[in-house]
Amino acid sequence: MPVIRPVPPRVSAPDLPDHLTPARAQRRADLLEASVECAGEIDLAHSSLEQCVLTGSADRVDLTGATLLDVRIEDLRAPVVSLRDSTIRRLSIERGRIGTLDLSTARIGELEIRGARIDYLSLGAARAEDVLIADTMLHTLDVPQATLTRVRFDGSRADEVDTRGLTAKDLDLRGLDALAYLDVLSLRGATLSSRQVELLATAFAAAAGIDVQD
């Protein structure tokens, strides 16, 4: 039986216990079945979080180099959330307002972002599999040099998308209303609707060296 493309992401909800223990955030922490109320500067860089929930309002949340397994981030308000160089397995980001969400150079397996507002989402040089971004408003989406596999957008919007050097397989962009792509030739491997292709026709022509004049 032929495979229907694009293959949808295989995303499941984090496996969380009924009871979570309140915990204090600290660098290189080892947290299991914990809840973290974010406030001020949160430093969880190089920590291990398993079956945890983060929420609250913070000046910065630093999860650089952290390992996350079955984690939910909900209703978080923060100017910066850094997950740079992190290792992720089943992370859900629900609602909330984030200035910069930095997932650059991260290794991602199963990520869902739903109902959030994010000014700047970076997946630069990340390796991401099974990602769903739904009902989310983005200002800028950066995926330069990223490798994206089974990634889908539903009911989402972005002003600008940087796709330079992108490697994509089963990348479904039909649910992303984007005003501009910086490099349309790097969309090889992505799926667009016919309407999206019509809107990008001039950019495709310019990339192919065609001079379009009326």
Secondary structure, DSSP 8 states (H G I E B T S, - for coil): ----SS-----------S--EE----TT-EEESEEEEEEEEEE-TT-EEEEEEEEEEEEEEE-TT-EEEEEEEEEEEEEEEE-TT-EEEEEEEES-EEEEEE-TT-EEEEEEEES-EEEEEE-TT-EEEEEEEES-EEEEEE-TT-EEEEEEEESEEEEEEE-TT-EEEEEE-TTEEEEEES-GGGGTTEE--HHHHHHTHHHHHHHTT-----
